[in-house]
Amino acid sequence: MTLPGHDQSTYRLRMEWGPTGAEVVPADYAVVVDVLSFTTTLSVAVERAIEVFPFRWKDSRAAEHAMRHGATLAVGRFEALSRGDARHVSLSPASLAEVDGIERLVLPSPNGSAISFALADSGAQVVGACLRNAAAVARWLAPQVADGASVVVVPAGERWHDDTLRPAVEDLWGAGAVLTALDAEAEASASPEARMAMAAWQAAVLPHDLLHCAGGRELGGAGFVADVEIAARSDVSEVVPVLVGESFRDAADPAPPAPRLRRVGD
């Protein structure tokens, strides 16, 4: 549902929070950002030529989905830790550095996956971005933006205990990193919301701020400091994960279909 005054349609570069915001601000290209850790894990997987099937639910349906696609099912961080078995891949990006022989991976993530599919259902081409590949995503999008396409960057955020959105500063930084690089590449008009994210990114000090923000402290305190350190490595990856059908693949293989452009003001 589009609300008057909230769709940012007079700007080509847009930003809005979470799954509800993704529905309110349509665009030709939609960039999902979940730094700790869905899109960071996604980028690491795609770097290793793993096809990633995001999935909305973390229950028996995920196992059935993995079986249907002949894929490995990623388990929760704490489940993998309790099993003490490095062969179990989890949402932890560090876990992917310790396994071999995986070609397809089902990655349950109610937040990042739900946003990705909701955006795809709207007709947008969905891209996964984090701090690691923000510049690569911007370079890939720049020609489309220069040709008139619109982009919405969606920081996923987290959830409070009552299931309301908790804006996560690390996702705001990730969104700002993509938008800053994209603005430099394409010099497109950016909404005030997008410019706010860009300003936040320019104020961030990495890796310190990521390690000491709420999300970083939570993971670090649970023994997953390596995940935060991996997520804090800015612009070290050239992959551009795009959602094609049910799975994310690198934009270079194969090329995703081009969406119908909605010109500024449409």
C-alpha positions as CSV (number, residue, x, y, z in Angstrom):
1,M,0.0,0.0,0.0
2,T,1.4,3.4,-1.0
3,L,0.6,6.3,1.3
4,P,0.5,9.9,-0.1
5,G,3.7,11.7,0.7
6,H,5.5,8.5,1.9
7,D,6.5,6.9,-1.4
8,Q,9.5,9.2,-2.0
9,S,8.5,9.0,-5.7
10,T,10.1,12.4,-6.7
11,Y,13.5,11.0,-5.9
12,R,15.5,8.2,-7.7
13,L,17.4,7.2,-4.5
14,R,15.1,6.2,-1.7
15,M,15.3,4.6,1.8
16,E,12.8,3.1,4.2
17,W,12.9,0.7,7.1
18,G,11.8,-2.9,7.4
19,P,9.1,-5.0,5.7
20,T,6.4,-2.4,6.1
21,G,8.5,0.3,4.7
22,A,9.4,-1.9,1.8
23,E,5.7,-2.1,0.9
24,V,5.3,1.7,1.1
25,V,8.2,2.8,-1.0
26,P,8.2,1.0,-4.4
27,A,11.1,1.2,-6.9
28,D,12.6,-0.5,-9.9
29,Y,15.5,-1.9,-7.8
30,A,15.3,-2.8,-4.2
31,V,18.4,-3.3,-2.0
32,V,18.0,-5.3,1.2
33,V,20.5,-4.6,4.0
34,D,20.8,-6.8,7.1
35,V,24.4,-6.4,8.2
36,L,24.1,-8.7,11.3
37,S,23.9,-11.0,9.6
38,F,21.6,-12.2,6.7
39,T,23.1,-10.1,3.8
40,T,26.6,-10.5,5.2
41,T,26.2,-14.3,5.2
42,L,24.6,-14.0,1.8
43,S,27.6,-12.1,0.4
44,V,30.1,-14.6,1.8
45,A,28.1,-17.5,0.4
46,V,27.9,-16.0,-3.1
47,E,31.6,-15.2,-3.0
48,R,32.1,-19.0,-2.7
49,A,29.8,-19.6,-5.7
50,I,27.0,-20.9,-3.4
51,E,23.5,-20.4,-4.6
52,V,21.4,-19.2,-1.7
53,F,17.7,-19.9,-1.2
54,P,16.3,-17.5,1.4
55,F,13.4,-18.8,3.4
56,R,10.9,-17.1,5.6
57,W,10.5,-19.7,8.4
58,K,12.9,-21.5,10.8
59,D,10.9,-24.7,11.2
60,S,10.3,-28.0,9.6
61,R,9.2,-26.2,6.4
62,A,12.8,-25.0,5.9
63,A,14.1,-28.6,5.9
64,E,11.5,-29.6,3.4
65,H,12.5,-26.6,1.2
66,A,16.1,-27.7,1.4
67,M,15.3,-31.2,0.4
68,R,13.1,-30.0,-2.5
69,H,16.1,-27.9,-3.9
70,G,18.8,-30.4,-3.1
71,A,20.4,-27.8,-0.8
72,T,22.1,-27.7,2.6
73,L,20.0,-26.2,5.4
74,A,21.7,-23.6,7.5
75,V,20.9,-23.9,11.1
76,G,20.7,-21.3,13.8
77,R,24.0,-20.0,15.3
78,F,23.3,-21.4,18.8
79,E,22.1,-24.7,17.3
80,A,25.4,-25.1,15.4
81,L,27.3,-24.1,18.5
82,S,25.5,-26.7,20.7
83,R,26.2,-29.4,18.2
84,G,29.9,-28.6,18.2
85,D,30.2,-29.7,14.6
86,A,31.9,-27.4,12.0
87,R,30.0,-29.2,9.3
88,H,26.8,-27.5,10.3
89,V,26.5,-24.2,8.4
90,S,24.6,-21.5,10.2
91,L,23.5,-17.9,9.7
92,S,27.0,-17.1,11.0
93,P,29.1,-15.8,8.1
94,A,32.2,-17.2,9.8
95,S,30.8,-20.7,9.5
96,L,30.9,-20.6,5.7
97,A,34.7,-20.2,5.9
98,E,35.0,-23.6,7.5
99,V,33.0,-25.8,5.1
100,D,33.5,-27.2,1.6
101,G,31.4,-28.9,-1.0
102,I,28.3,-26.8,-0.7
103,E,26.7,-25.6,-3.9
104,R,23.2,-24.7,-2.7
105,L,22.2,-23.3,0.7
106,V,18.8,-22.6,2.3
107,L,19.2,-19.7,4.6
108,P,16.2,-19.3,7.0
109,S,15.8,-15.6,7.9
110,P,12.3,-14.4,8.8
111,N,13.4,-10.8,8.5
112,G,15.7,-10.5,5.5
113,S,14.0,-13.3,3.6
114,A,10.5,-11.9,4.2
115,I,11.6,-8.4,3.0
116,S,13.3,-9.9,-0.1
117,F,10.3,-11.8,-1.3
118,A,7.9,-9.0,-0.5
119,L,10.0,-6.7,-2.6
120,A,10.2,-9.2,-5.4
121,D,6.4,-9.6,-5.4
122,S,6.1,-5.9,-6.0
123,G,8.0,-6.3,-9.3
124,A,11.4,-4.9,-8.1
125,Q,14.7,-6.5,-8.9
126,V,16.0,-7.4,-5.4
127,V,19.7,-7.1,-4.5
128,G,21.4,-8.1,-1.2
129,A,23.9,-5.7,0.2
130,C,26.1,-5.2,3.3
131,L,29.2,-3.3,4.2
132,R,31.4,-5.9,2.5
133,N,29.9,-5.3,-1.0
134,A,28.2,-1.9,-0.8
135,A,30.5,-0.3,-3.5
136,A,30.1,-3.3,-5.8
137,V,26.3,-3.1,-5.6
138,A,26.4,0.7,-6.3
139,R,28.6,0.2,-9.4
140,W,26.2,-2.4,-10.7
141,L,23.2,-0.2,-10.1
142,A,24.7,3.0,-11.4
143,P,24.0,2.5,-15.1
144,Q,20.4,1.7,-14.4
145,V,20.0,4.7,-12.2
146,A,21.7,6.9,-14.9
147,D,19.1,5.6,-17.3
148,G,16.3,6.7,-15.1
149,A,15.7,3.7,-12.8
150,S,14.7,4.2,-9.2
151,V,16.3,2.4,-6.2
152,V,15.0,1.9,-2.7
153,V,17.4,0.7,0.0
154,V,15.8,-1.1,2.8
155,P,17.6,-1.5,6.1
156,A,16.0,-4.6,7.7
157,G,16.3,-3.7,11.3
158,E,15.6,-6.1,14.1
159,R,12.7,-6.9,16.4
160,W,11.9,-6.0,20.0
161,H,10.4,-8.6,22.3
162,D,6.9,-7.4,21.3
163,D,7.7,-7.9,17.6
164,T,7.8,-4.2,16.8
165,L,10.6,-2.9,14.5
166,R,13.9,-2.0,16.2
167,P,15.9,0.2,13.8
168,A,19.4,-1.2,13.9
169,V,22.2,1.3,13.4
170,E,24.4,-1.2,11.6
171,D,21.7,-1.6,8.9
172,L,21.4,2.2,8.6
173,W,25.2,2.3,8.0
174,G,24.9,-0.4,5.4
175,A,22.1,1.4,3.6
176,G,24.1,4.7,3.8
177,A,27.2,3.0,2.4
178,V,25.3,1.8,-0.7
179,L,23.6,5.1,-1.2
180,T,26.8,7.2,-0.8
181,A,28.6,5.1,-3.4
182,L,25.6,5.1,-5.7
183,D,25.2,8.9,-5.4
184,A,28.9,9.3,-6.3
185,E,28.6,7.0,-9.3
186,A,25.3,8.3,-10.7
187,E,24.7,11.7,-9.1
188,A,21.0,11.0,-8.7
189,S,18.5,12.8,-6.6
190,A,18.3,11.4,-3.1
191,S,15.4,11.7,-0.7
192,P,15.9,13.2,2.8
193,E,15.6,9.7,4.2
194,A,18.3,8.5,1.9
195,R,20.5,11.5,2.7
196,M,20.0,10.7,6.5
197,A,21.4,7.2,5.9
198,M,24.4,8.6,3.9
199,A,25.2,11.0,6.8
200,A,25.0,8.2,9.3
201,W,27.5,6.1,7.2
202,Q,29.9,9.0,6.9
203,A,29.9,9.4,10.7
204,A,30.6,5.7,11.4
205,V,34.0,4.5,12.6
206,L,34.7,0.9,11.7
207,P,35.3,-1.7,13.0
208,H,34.9,0.0,16.4
209,D,31.3,1.2,16.0
210,L,30.1,-2.1,14.7
211,L,31.7,-4.0,17.5
212,H,30.3,-1.6,20.1
213,C,26.7,-1.0,18.8
214,A,23.9,-3.0,20.4
215,G,23.8,-5.7,17.7
216,G,27.6,-6.0,17.8
217,R,27.7,-6.3,21.6
218,E,24.9,-8.9,21.5
219,L,26.8,-11.1,19.1
220,G,30.2,-10.5,20.7
221,G,28.8,-11.4,24.1
222,A,27.4,-14.6,22.7
223,G,30.8,-15.7,21.3
224,F,30.4,-14.5,17.8
225,V,32.9,-11.7,17.6
226,A,34.3,-13.2,14.3
227,D,30.9,-12.6,12.7
228,V,31.0,-8.9,13.6
229,E,34.6,-8.5,12.4
230,I,33.7,-10.1,9.0
231,A,30.7,-7.8,8.7
232,A,32.8,-4.7,9.4
233,R,35.1,-5.3,6.5
234,S,34.0,-2.5,4.1
235,D,34.1,-3.0,0.3
236,V,36.2,-6.2,0.3
237,S,33.7,-8.1,-1.9
238,E,32.8,-7.7,-5.6
239,V,29.7,-9.9,-5.6
240,V,26.3,-8.6,-6.3
241,P,23.7,-11.1,-5.1
242,V,20.4,-10.8,-7.0
243,L,17.2,-12.7,-6.4
244,V,16.3,-14.7,-9.4
245,G,13.2,-16.8,-8.8
246,E,13.7,-18.4,-5.4
247,S,17.4,-18.0,-5.0
248,F,20.2,-15.4,-4.9
249,R,23.0,-15.6,-7.4
250,D,25.8,-13.3,-8.4
251,A,24.6,-10.8,-10.9
252,A,27.4,-11.9,-13.3
253,D,25.9,-15.4,-13.6
254,P,23.3,-15.3,-14.9
255,A,22.2,-11.7,-15.8
256,P,18.8,-11.0,-14.1
257,P,15.9,-9.8,-16.2
258,A,15.5,-6.0,-16.4
259,P,12.4,-4.7,-14.7
260,R,10.0,-2.3,-16.2
261,L,11.3,1.2,-15.3
262,R,9.1,3.5,-13.3
263,R,10.3,7.0,-14.1
264,V,10.6,9.6,-11.4
265,G,7.2,11.0,-10.6
266,D,5.3,7.9,-11.9
